[in-house]
Amino acid sequence: MKSSADIKTPPSPCWQCGAMHFVKDCKFSKHTCKQCGKVGHKDGYCGCFSKSSTTESKAGSKKKKPFNTKVIQIVKQVRSRRRFITVNFNGKSAELQLDCGSDITVISTHTWKMIGSPSSTVTSVEASTASREPLELVGEFTCPVTIGKTTKASVCYITSVEDLNVIGLDWLDAFDLWSKPLAANCKQVNLSNFSLSSDQHFLKQYPEVFQDGLGYCMKTKISLSLKPDAQPVFRPKRPVPFHAIQKVEEELDRLERLDIISPVDFSDWAAPIVVVKKPGGKVRVCADYSTGLNAALETNNHPLPTPEEIFSKLSGSQVFSIIDLSDAYLQVEVDDESKKLLTINTHRGLFRFNRLAPGVKSAPGAFQQLMAKMVSGLRGVEVFLDDILVHSKTLVDHNRIIHMLFNRLRDYGFRLRVEKCRFHQDQIKYLGHIVSAKGIQPDPAKIAAISEMPAPTDVPTLRSFLGAVNFYGKFVREMHQLRHPLDNLLKKDTKFDWSKECQHAFQNIKKVLQSGLLLTHYNPEQEIIVAGDASKTGIGAVILHRFPNGIIKAVSHASRSLTVAEQNYSQIEKEALALVFACTKFHRLLWGRRFTLQTDHQPLLRIFGSKKGIPVHTANRLQRWALTLLGYDFNIEYVSTQDFGYADVLSRLISNHPKRKWK
């Protein structure tokens, strides 16, 4: 009898059939393959492994396939149990089925789009199924792939076959998955209860939810309330440039066909429209309700959830999904009385909005109230305006929750934006934090603008840096001692010589700016301040809290370089871009909340803060940005440049951030 030490296990699967035994024990050693006509391997295992058959078939017995023909195993029947592996494609996750019967790793075109459409090329590889039917490969791509803790640049093929997402032998070998326990990387999904393992199945099972076009909430209508002393405000129409009249009329016709607006003959209320040119030549028509209606509306006091309230419910969760509604507000109708308030004045006469129009002050609270009602009773579902977060401990529970959520979305009539949804993630970025199974961690991007800030190179950039130090210095004891070497460089007739002592002082001050002394967690109950500033080469932004005792602390910083085109903007356009960058960068923290927007460029108060609407003759670029800001509830104020160091320094001292084109 052999001892346990004498019994050996094969180091890898048999190259002739894929089973775990030695080649000498393979029963297919003398088998003639129906795929290629060669002798010595199982049907479909033509050159799958490191060796090839040494026995040729008789000449002319079978027509041979090209050498680069690969076999893909497609299982059409529903099996009771399958194994799936979470694969990270360059930062985007997807679930792929483990299939040792496939030569190569293949994903569907839909999955390819869901992971960001990596750059692909035409492939020379031919593929066929195990039944010798040709399989269309539309391309291949190479990108960083992570399985478990291993990352490698790997080749993946794209097929037009729907829902075909498999990990083949090429990746099993590349990531050495043969030597690891199956449970280490695989998720087991019981398909007898439900058949959802990835977003493709959701798309197929709930086509109404992912259907193109505008959704319509069938359960309720939004009601807007006026203040007791409110008086109607009727604003005249604004002139439309002659060359844009046709495009504006086409857009009005489109909105009318979608039943978003309807013509009316008379109204006590009217707001002018803002027409902005979009890329491609089309225009966007929006109402400017800052001209009177917003001031007359009662605030909807339904509370928006705080990050702490949401995060407290995520304890123990390991699987996360983000679900995003398409044109969320426009999917909800307002009641008849509210429609009268949402009238717009155009060159073609009066129209009223039938749906909840963006830019209405009370819209966020009303929409949050509706969404909270829709998901009421669903454990594992959190809602912040149009963002729905699903979380659970297991994949099985996760799919069950999404089933129930999608049923409610379908019942309500809502539709989703598929390209913004992320399913089955092990880590997400949400409300300025990184959420994962490990817990809630601050987003490193909050302090990246400070931590990556380069040292000043001349007196102007040093003055800008010390301006920020002046602002924060009143909250830090002995700051004057830390900055003393830098102050010496500003003395008259002193040569700018950045010494080791200066660098040491600079690093110490940066540590203070990133510390808990000056940073605080976001709390929407505290006063919110947002500031943006621009220099010749960059823009900076910061969101802060002002506490009841007068102390101001930063929540998050942000900055980026200007593109070559943006550097040619006028100064007022750069300053406006900085404000829009600030609001959109901190969008999740600002939308639906009142805040103060600060700038050191006084002319912007007339453009972004006028209660009479955006000036007619404002440049189109500024009009477009003003339209973006209409969705926020803010009071804009001017701060002198000498007191604006906390934003100014971010725009002047910028590391090598990637330059992004503003859209």
N, C-alpha and C positions, 0 to 999 in steps of 0.2 A: 504494500500500500504506500502511496506517495504521501509525504508530509506536506503541510501547507506551504512550506518554504520551497518545495519542488514545483508547486502549481504556479504557472505563469499566466498572466493576462496579456492579451495582445496590446501593443503600444498604440495602435490606431486602427480604425475600421478597415476591413478587407477592401482592397482596391478593386476587387472583381465583383462585389455585390453590396458593399457597405455595411455588412453585419460585423459584429464584434467577435471575430475569430481569426486564427492564423490563415494565411493564404493557402497553405498546404491542406487545410481542412475544408476548403470551399467546394461546395457541390457544383458550382458553375464553371469549374476549370475546363471542362470539355463541352460546355454549352455554346451553341452557335447563336450569336446575338441577332435578333430580327431587325435591329436598328442599323447596324453597320455591316453585318455579314461576317464579322470576325468571330473567332472561337476563343473562349477563355474568360468571358465575363457575362454578367446578368444583362438582360435587355435594358437599354437605356444608360448603362454605366460605361459609355464609350470614352475612355481616356479621362474619366472623372478625377482619378487620383494620380499619384506620382509615377505610376508604371503604365505600360501599355501591353496589349496582348502580343505574344510572340508567334501565334499561329494564325496564318492568313486563311481566309475562306477561299473556296474554289473560285477561279476567275469567272466573272460573269454571273455568279449566283445571286448577287444583290447589287444594286446600284449604290455606290458608296456616297456618304454625305461629305461635304467639305470638312476639312480638319477643324475649322472654328465653329462648327455646329454644336450648340449646347442643348442639354435636355432640361426641361422645366417640368416639375411634377405639379399638376393641377388636380386638386381633389374637389370634385363637383358635389359629391354627396356630403351631407352634414354629419360630421363625426361627433361623438359624445364628448370628447375631450381633445383640446389642442394646446399647444405650447407657443407662447408669444414672448418675444424679446423686445425690450424698450431700447431703441437705437436713437442716438443723438446725432443728427446731421448738422454739423456746423452751428450748433446752438438751437436747432429745432428738433423736437422729439416726434417719433412715430413708433407704432407697434407693428413689428414684422413677425410673420409666422415661421417658426423653425421647420425647415424641410430639408433633410439630408438626401432627398431624392433629386434635388435640383443642383445643377452644375454651378449656377451663378445666382447672384442676389438681384432680385427684380422688384421694382415698385411700380404702381400704376401712375398714369399721368396726373391723376387727381392728388395722390400723395406727394408727387414731385412738386406740384403747385403749393400744397399745404406747408412744405418745408422751405418755402421761399424761392422755388424755381431756380436751383443752382445752374450755373452756365453749363450747357450740355453740347455735345457734338454728335454727329451721325456715327453710328457704330457699324463696324464691319462684321460683327458677330452675328451669326444666324442661330435661331433657336427653334426648338420644336418641343412639343409635349411628349410625355411618356408613351402616348398612343400614336406618335409619329406625325401628329398634325402640326403644321407650321404655326409658330407663335411670332406675332409682329413685335419687333423691338423698334421703338421710334427714336432712340438715342441712348447715350451713356454720359455719365459725368463722374468726376473725381472730386471729393471734398473730405475734410476731416470728419471721421466717424468715431463715435465713442460708444463702447459697450462696456458696462460696468465702470472700471477705472482705467481701461485701456483705450487710447486714442491713436488711430492710424489713418493715413490718407488712403481711401479705398475707392474702388471703382464700383459703381452701381448702374444697372441698366433700367431703362424706362420702357414700359409696355402700354399699349392701348387697352389691354384687357382690364376691365373694371374689377376692383377689389383684389387684384393679384399683388400681394406684398409678402415676399418670402425671403428668408436668409438661406442662401445656398451653401454648397460645399466650399466655395472660394473664401467666404468670410469665416466659415467654421474653422478652416485651416489657418487663415490669416490671424484670427484672434485666439487661436489655440483653444477653442471651446470644447474640443474632444476630451481634453485632460481635466475639465472642470465639471463639478456636479451639475446636473441639469437644472436643479432648483436655484443655483447660484445666480443665474442670469434670466431664467424663464419665469413667466407668469402663467399659471394654469387657469384656464377659463372654462367653466362648465357651460357648454352651449346647449344643454338640454333645457336650461331655464330661460336663457335669452341669448341672442346671437350677435351681441354688439361687442366688438373688440377694438374698434377704431372709428374715427369720425366718418369714414365712408359709409358705414352701416347706418349711422344716424341720418346721413343725407338720404339714403335709400328708404328708410323706414318713416321719415317725417318730411316728405317732399314739400308739404305745404309751408313748413316752418322755414325752409331754405329756398323757397320759390323766389324768383326775381320779381321786382316790382315793390310797390309800397304796401305794407300791411295795414290792417284796419282793426282797431280794438272794438270788439262786439259786445263787451260787457258793461261799459260805462262811458260817460262823457264828462269832460272837465268843465268846471264852472269857475269863472273869474268873478271876484267881488270887488266893488268900488268902495272907496272910503266914503263916510257919510257926507262929507262936504265937497266931494269931487264934482267938478264942472267939466262938461265936454270940451275937448280940445280938437279943433278941426284945422289941420295944416294943409296949405295949398300944395298942389302937385309941383314937382320939380321939373325943369326943362330937361329933355333928353336930347343928346347930340343927334343931328340928322342922320349920320352914318350908322347910328346904333338903334334907330327906331324899329327897323324891321326885326332885328334880333330880339329886342325887348318884347315886341308883339308875339314873336314865336314862343318865347319863354312864358308869357302870360297865357297863350293858348295851351301850352303843355300843362301848366299848373291847373288850368280850368278842366282839361280832359281828365286829369287825375282826381278831380273834385277836391283839390286843395284850396282853390279859391272859386268864388262865384260872383258874377257882376250884380251890383245893386244900384238903385236909382237915387237913394237918399240915405244920409247917415249924419248923426250928430258928431260922431267921432271919425277922425281920419288922420292917418300918419303918412308921411311921404315915403317913397320907396328909395332904396339905394341900389343902383345898377353897377355891377362890377364885372369887368371882362375876365373870363376864365381862360386857362390854357386851351388852345384849339379854336379860339375865336368865339365860342359861345359866351353867354352872359348869365349872371345870377341875379335874381330879383328878390330882395328881402325888404321887410318893413322896418322902419326906424322908429320903434316905439319909445325911444328915449326922448322924443319930442313932446311928450305930455302924458301918454297913457300910463307909463310905468310909475310916474309920480302919483297917479290917482288910484292905483290898484292897492288893495289890501295885500299885505305879505302873507303868503301861505306859511303857517307856522309849523307844518308837519316837520319834525326834526330829521335832518340827514344824519345817518349813523356816523359816529366818529371811528377813526382807525382802531382805537383801543377796544371799542365795542365789537368790531368785526374780528379782530385778532384774538380776542379772548375766547372765541368760539372755535378756533382752529386747532386747539390743542389735540395732539395725537393723530392728526390727519397726515396722510402720506401721498394721496393722489389728488390733483387739483385740475380744474378746468375753468377757463374764462370764456364766457358767452356774451357776445356783443350784439345789440339790436341795431338794425339798419334804419337811419333817419327816425330815431326813437320818437321824438315829439310829434312828428307828422303822421305817426300811426294812430294817434289819439284824436278823436273828434271833440270839439267843444260844444256846449249847449247853445240854443238859439240866441239867448240873451248875450252870451259872451261873444258870439260871432259879430254882433253889432259893434262891439268894442274894437274888434280886430280889423276894421276897415282900412284899406290903403287907398291912396289917391294917386292915380296914374294919368298919363296923357290920354289914355283911352277911357277915362272915367273911374268910377269907384268900384272896388272889389272888396269882398270880405273873405277872411280866412275861415275855412270850415274846420281846419285842424289846428292843433296847438302849435302856434308859430314860434320859432326860435326868437329869442330877444325879449320875450315877455317876462317881466320880473318875477312873477309868482309861479312860473312854469316848473322850475326844479322841484319845489316843495310838493306841488300837485302831482307831478310825475312820480316822485319817490313814494308818495302815499298810494298811488295806483299799483306800483310794482310790489310794494310791501304786502298789499292785499292779495296780489296774484300768487305770491310764493308763501303765503301764510300756512303754517303747519308743515312745511317741507324742511326737515332737519338736514343740515348739510348744504343749505343754499343761503347765500348772503347777497344782498342787493345794494349797490351804490349807484343810484340813478339808472343809466342804461347799461351798466356793467354788472353781470351776474357771475358770482363766484360759487363754484360747486367744489366741495371738499369731502373727503371720506378717508377711512383707514384702509380699505381694501378696494381693489378694482371691481369686485362683484357688487359691493354696496354702491360704488360710484356710478356704475352703469344703471343700477336700479333707480338711483336718485335722478339721473339725467332722463331716464324714461318718464318718470312722473313730472319732471319739470317741462319736458317737451310736450307732454300731453296737455299741460296747462297753457303753454304758449300757443299751442294749436287751438285750444278752446277759446282763448282770448282773441286770436287772430293776429298775433304778432309774428313778424318775420325777422330772421337773423342775418347778419353779415358774415358769411362763411369765412371770408379771408381774415376776419378779425378774431375768430374763435380759436381757442387752443384747448385741445382735449388731452386728458391723461398725462398731465405734466407732473414731474416730481419736484419742480421748483418753479415759482412764478414771481414776477415783480408786480407788487400791488400796493397802491397808496404810499409810495415812497419807501417801501420795505421789501426785502427778499423773504418770501414765504416758502418753507420747505418742511420736510419731515423733522429736520433738526430744530425747528422753531422759527421765530421771527427775528430777522437780523436787519440792522440799518442798511440802506442801500449805499454802497461805497461812493456812488455818484454824488451824494449829498455834499461831500467835502472834497471831491476830486478837484474842483476849481481852485481850492486853497492849497491842497496838498501838492498839486502839480504845478503850482505857480512858480515861474522862473524868477531869479533874482533881478532886480532893476539893473539897467545898463546905462542909464544917464540920469541927470537931475530931474527931468519931468516925470519919468516913471517912478523914481524914488519918492517924489512929492506925492504922487498918486497913492503909492503904498502907505506912506505915513498918514495920508488923509484917512484911510480906513483905520489905521492904528489910533488916530485921534478920536474917531467915533467910538470905538470899542474900549479905548484906554481908560475912560472914566469908570468902567466897571472892573478894572483889573488894578490891583495895588502894585505900586512900584513899576508900572509900565515905562515910566520915564527912564529908569535904569536900563531896561532891556533895549530901548531904542537909542540910547546915548551915542554909540558909535555911528549910527546912521544920521543922527542930527548933525554930527560934526561935518559930514559931507556937504551940508547945505550952507555952511558958513561962507561968508564972502571971501573971494580970492582963494578958495580951497579947491584943489584939483580933485576931480572925481576918481578916486582910487579905491576899488572894491577889494578890501583886504580880507584876510582870514577872519579877523575880528568882526568885520561887517557881515560876512557870510554866517558866522556863528550867531550873531544877533538876529539876523534875518530868519534863520531856521528856528530859533527859540520863539520868536514872535509868531511864526506860522503855527507852531505847536499850540500856543495859547489860543490862536484864532480857531483851531479845530477842537479845542478841549471843551469839557462840560461847563467851563466858566462862561463861555460865550455862546454855546450851542444849546438848543432846547428841542424837545420833542414837539411835534405838531399837535396843537390843541385848538380845535375850531371854536372853543368857547372864549378864547382870548382874542384880542384885537389883532387883525392880520394886516401886515404891510408888505407890499410887493414893490420892488424898485428895479429899474432897468437903466442902463447907461451904455453909451457907445463911444469908441475912440476911432482913430483912423483905420485900425486893423482888426478890431474885435468888438464884441458886445458882451456885457455881463448882466447877471440878474441875481437877486437874492429875495427870499421870502423870510419875513421876520415876525415875531410876536412882540407887542408892547403890553407889558403887564400893568396891573392897576397901580403899582408903586412907581411907574415911569421907566423901569428897566426894559431895555430892548435887547432881545437875543435872536440870533439867526437860527432858522430851521434848516435851510438848505441853500447852497450856492450853485451857480451854473454859469458857464461862459463858453464861448466858441469864437473861432476866427471868422472874419468876413471873407467871402469869396472875392475873386478878382472883380467880378461885376458889382458886388455889393460895396466894395471899396470906392467905386465911382459914384455911389449915391451922394446926394446932397446931405448936409449935416442933419437937417430936420428929418430926412428919410431914415438915416442911420439911427437917430434917437427913437423914432417911431418903431423901427424894426426891433430895437432893444425891448421896448414895452410889450410888443406882441410876442417876442421870444420868451419874455418872463412869464406872461400869462399862460401861454401854451405849454411851456416847460413844466409849470406847476399846476397844470389844468386840473388834475384829480383832486388837488387840495383846495382849489378856488371855485370850481364850478358850483353854483347854487349858494354861495356864501358871499356876504358883504365884506369888501376889503378896501384898503386905501392904496392907490397906485401912485407912485412917486416918480417924478422926472425932474431933471435940472434944465430942461428945455421948455421955456414958458409958452412958446407958440403952440405946443401940442395940447395945451389946456383948451384952446379954442376949437381944435379939430376933434379931440377925443372926449371932451367934457362939456361940449355945448348942449344945452337943453333944447335948442332949436334945430338940432340935427346936424349931420355932417355938412359942412359948407359945400355949396354947389360946385364951386370952381376948384375944389381940392384935387390935386393930382390923382390919377386913377389908382396908382399904387397905394397912396395913403387912404383912399376911399376903401380899397379892398381890406386893408389892415383895420380900419375903423369898423368895417362890417364884422370882422373877426371878433373885435372887442365888444360888439353889441350883445354877445351871449353872456357877458360877465356883469356882475352887479358890483360896481366900484365907484369910488369918489376919487378923482384925480387931483393931485396937488403938486405945487411947485416947491422944490427944495433947492436952495442956492448951491452952486457947485462946491463951494468950500465946505459945506456940511454934507456932501454926498459921497464921501470917500468909500463907504461900504459897497457901493455899486461901481463907482468909477475905477477902483483898483482892479476889479474883475475884467473890465473891458480892455485895460491897458497891459496887464501882466497875464498873458495867456500862454500856456505851454503849446506844444505841437498838436493841438486838437485837430481832428479831420475837418476840413472845410466843407460845410454842407450847403447846398443850394436851397434857399428859402422858397417854399412852394405855397 
